[in-house]
Every structure is written in structure tokens, then in C-alpha cells.
Amino acid sequence: MASFKKLKSGWRYRLKYTDPFTQQQKEKSEAGFRTKPEAELAAAEFLRQLKQGFEQTDIPLVDYIRNWIDNYKKGVVRKNTIKTT
């Protein structure tokens, strides 16, 4: 659900969503829109992209894990932890 607020610098939207991969609650906000409809449009576009980016497909578990490590763990864990043979 998105909320909108008028600031001195323009309009801001803030929305809470569930990350489709980690299932954790996240918050997204962006500011600097000249009008409220511009902020509403940007929030709707973010939600549309979020929904489009999440597709359930049948992929091998090995490929899924490699993709997950590349997106969520590189730079967080040591190289030896993610080193593959």
C-alpha cells in the first residue's frame, strides 16, 4: 500500500511490499515529484515492475542457488564460502 506526502521539495511516495525471493517486508520511498499524480504513477510503475520480475519457472535447484548467491550473498560472505569447483 502506498502513501503520499507533500514535502517542501515536492511529493514523496512510500510503500511497503514483500520481497518475492526472501519473503521479507521491505520499504521503498522516492521523493522529488512535482505533483501527486507523478508520484502515484512512479509508485504504480515500481509495483508493476516488481510483479513482472517475479515469475515462477521450473529451473534446476543448482541454477536457482547460484542465482540467489550472485544476487544476495556476493560481497557479504567470504570468497571460500561461495567458491564452486
Backbone as CSV, one residue per row, in Angstrom:
resi,resn,N_x,N_y,N_z,CA_x,CA_y,CA_z,C_x,C_y,C_z
1,MET,0.845,-1.171,0.000,0.000,0.000,0.000,0.892,1.237,0.000
2,ALA,0.609,2.144,-0.847,1.434,3.344,-0.986,0.833,4.501,-0.193
3,SER,1.714,5.318,0.350,1.288,6.561,0.992,2.030,7.705,0.321
4,PHE,1.400,8.858,0.306,1.953,10.021,-0.383,1.978,11.194,0.583
5,LYS,3.051,12.004,0.476,3.185,13.146,1.363,3.782,14.311,0.592
6,LYS,3.254,15.496,0.859,3.785,16.702,0.229,4.919,17.244,1.098
7,LEU,6.067,17.425,0.477,7.239,17.973,1.148,7.541,19.342,0.565
8,LYS,8.512,20.035,1.127,8.913,21.332,0.580,9.496,21.177,-0.820
9,SER,10.166,20.041,-1.039,10.813,19.818,-2.338,9.893,19.146,-3.356
10,GLY,8.679,18.820,-2.981,7.744,18.162,-3.898,7.005,17.035,-3.185
11,TRP,6.564,16.048,-3.949,5.809,14.930,-3.405,6.710,13.719,-3.223
12,ARG,6.350,12.897,-2.237,7.076,11.661,-1.964,6.075,10.519,-1.875
13,TYR,6.483,9.362,-2.387,5.687,8.160,-2.131,6.499,7.206,-1.284
14,ARG,5.811,6.430,-0.491,6.430,5.404,0.336,5.493,4.197,0.296
15,LEU,6.068,3.049,0.004,5.241,1.854,0.002,5.968,0.693,0.626
16,LYS,5.182,-0.214,1.194,5.715,-1.423,1.800,5.320,-2.591,0.918
17,TYR,6.261,-3.508,0.742,5.996,-4.671,-0.095,6.773,-5.862,0.439
18,THR,6.416,-7.041,-0.026,7.111,-8.261,0.348,8.043,-8.647,-0.778
19,ASP,9.314,-8.814,-0.465,10.294,-9.230,-1.460,9.914,-10.633,-1.934
20,PRO,9.756,-10.816,-3.256,9.301,-12.114,-3.752,10.291,-13.250,-3.523
21,PHE,11.560,-12.953,-3.336,12.554,-14.004,-3.153,12.788,-14.325,-1.681
22,THR,12.958,-13.307,-0.862,13.281,-13.541,0.542,12.045,-13.580,1.434
23,GLN,10.898,-13.144,0.919,9.639,-13.077,1.667,9.736,-12.149,2.878
24,GLN,10.646,-11.191,2.834,10.789,-10.216,3.908,10.079,-8.927,3.517
25,GLN,9.545,-8.236,4.519,8.912,-6.948,4.289,9.983,-5.911,3.998
26,LYS,9.770,-5.138,2.960,10.700,-4.066,2.604,9.917,-2.791,2.389
27,GLU,10.649,-1.682,2.392,10.034,-0.375,2.194,10.777,0.361,1.102
28,LYS,10.026,1.005,0.230,10.601,1.779,-0.876,10.014,3.177,-0.810
29,SER,10.872,4.174,-0.935,10.380,5.547,-0.992,11.199,6.317,-2.008
30,GLU,10.556,7.275,-2.593,11.207,8.129,-3.582,10.549,9.504,-3.493
31,ALA,11.337,10.533,-3.636,10.816,11.893,-3.475,11.248,12.765,-4.642
32,GLY,10.686,13.977,-4.673,11.077,14.959,-5.671,10.121,15.089,-6.839
33,PHE,8.925,14.541,-6.709,7.943,14.652,-7.796,7.226,15.992,-7.690
34,ARG,6.980,16.601,-8.829,6.351,17.924,-8.822,4.891,17.857,-8.404
35,THR,4.188,16.789,-8.795,2.766,16.680,-8.480,2.475,15.320,-7.860
36,LYS,1.326,15.218,-7.196,0.931,13.949,-6.599,0.678,12.879,-7.666
37,PRO,0.024,13.217,-8.789,-0.157,12.187,-9.820,1.160,11.612,-10.358
38,GLU,2.213,12.430,-10.418,3.518,11.914,-10.842,4.047,10.895,-9.836
39,ALA,3.872,11.187,-8.545,4.306,10.252,-7.505,3.485,8.973,-7.559
40,GLU,2.175,9.097,-7.798,1.310,7.923,-7.912,1.717,7.063,-9.098
41,LEU,2.057,7.698,-10.192,2.477,6.971,-11.383,3.794,6.224,-11.140
42,ALA,4.729,6.861,-10.461,6.010,6.217,-10.166,5.824,5.028,-9.221
43,ALA,4.955,5.173,-8.230,4.686,4.066,-7.308,4.035,2.900,-8.039
44,ALA,3.084,3.194,-8.921,2.424,2.145,-9.695,3.414,1.446,-10.621
45,GLU,4.325,2.203,-11.206,5.340,1.620,-12.090,6.269,0.693,-11.309
46,PHE,6.663,1.088,-10.102,7.515,0.232,-9.292,6.797,-1.081,-8.974
47,LEU,5.518,-1.003,-8.587,4.764,-2.216,-8.280,4.603,-3.099,-9.514
48,ARG,4.412,-2.482,-10.673,4.277,-3.250,-11.916,5.568,-3.993,-12.223
49,GLN,6.695,-3.311,-12.075,7.983,-3.946,-12.322,8.254,-5.061,-11.320
50,LEU,7.835,-4.863,-10.081,8.017,-5.879,-9.060,7.230,-7.143,-9.417
51,LYS,6.006,-6.949,-9.877,5.179,-8.095,-10.255,5.706,-8.777,-11.514
52,GLN,6.192,-8.023,-12.469,6.723,-8.603,-13.699,8.017,-9.360,-13.451
53,GLY,8.801,-8.911,-12.490,10.088,-9.529,-12.232,9.989,-10.858,-11.520
54,PHE,8.833,-11.183,-11.006,8.680,-12.421,-10.253,7.876,-13.411,-11.080
55,GLU,8.578,-14.355,-11.651,7.932,-15.405,-12.426,8.303,-16.738,-11.818
56,GLN,7.336,-17.584,-11.661,7.634,-18.926,-11.183,7.924,-19.794,-12.397
57,THR,9.138,-20.274,-12.481,9.531,-21.142,-13.581,10.206,-22.375,-13.008
58,ASP,10.193,-23.420,-13.772,10.869,-24.639,-13.359,12.326,-24.552,-13.782
59,ILE,13.194,-24.318,-12.802,14.621,-24.281,-13.068,15.294,-25.258,-12.099
60,PRO,16.412,-25.810,-12.478,17.123,-26.709,-11.567,17.545,-25.977,-10.295
61,LEU,17.568,-26.707,-9.198,17.924,-26.120,-7.915,19.323,-25.514,-7.931
62,VAL,20.247,-26.150,-8.617,21.618,-25.638,-8.690,21.640,-24.248,-9.324
63,ASP,20.889,-24.056,-10.410,20.840,-22.756,-11.074,20.192,-21.700,-10.170
64,TYR,19.132,-22.094,-9.470,18.467,-21.167,-8.563,19.418,-20.714,-7.465
65,ILE,20.138,-21.658,-6.875,21.049,-21.319,-5.781,22.180,-20.425,-6.272
66,ARG,22.730,-20.723,-7.442,23.797,-19.865,-7.994,23.285,-18.438,-8.217
67,ASN,22.081,-18.325,-8.753,21.478,-17.004,-8.975,21.245,-16.286,-7.648
68,TRP,20.762,-16.999,-6.655,20.496,-16.408,-5.353,21.795,-15.922,-4.713
69,ILE,22.839,-16.729,-4.793,24.131,-16.336,-4.220,24.670,-15.091,-4.928
70,ASP,24.579,-15.062,-6.256,25.062,-13.902,-7.007,24.318,-12.631,-6.618
71,ASN,23.005,-12.728,-6.395,22.199,-11.543,-6.115,22.189,-11.123,-4.648
72,TYR,22.310,-12.066,-3.737,22.102,-11.727,-2.331,23.316,-11.937,-1.427
73,LYS,24.303,-12.709,-1.840,25.391,-13.024,-0.928,26.768,-12.574,-1.380
74,LYS,26.945,-12.250,-2.652,28.268,-11.791,-3.098,28.598,-10.495,-2.390
75,GLY,29.796,-10.448,-1.834,30.215,-9.265,-1.098,29.812,-9.293,0.365
76,VAL,29.003,-10.285,0.753,28.557,-10.397,2.136,29.292,-11.534,2.837
77,VAL,29.518,-12.612,2.104,30.222,-13.760,2.672,31.607,-13.872,2.041
78,ARG,32.459,-14.660,2.665,33.822,-14.819,2.164,33.831,-15.579,0.849
79,LYS,34.886,-15.347,0.047,35.009,-15.983,-1.262,35.005,-17.508,-1.146
80,ASN,35.650,-18.041,-0.135,35.717,-19.501,0.008,34.335,-20.099,0.263
81,THR,33.435,-19.330,0.834,32.094,-19.833,1.091,31.332,-20.064,-0.200
82,ILE,31.523,-19.211,-1.181,30.780,-19.345,-2.431,31.605,-19.920,-3.562
83,LYS,32.821,-20.330,-3.280,33.677,-20.892,-4.323,33.111,-22.232,-4.771
84,THR,32.962,-22.387,-6.100,32.462,-23.649,-6.652,33.586,-24.330,-7.426
85,THR,33.493,-25.615,-7.551,34.543,-26.366,-8.263,34.147,-26.627,-9.688
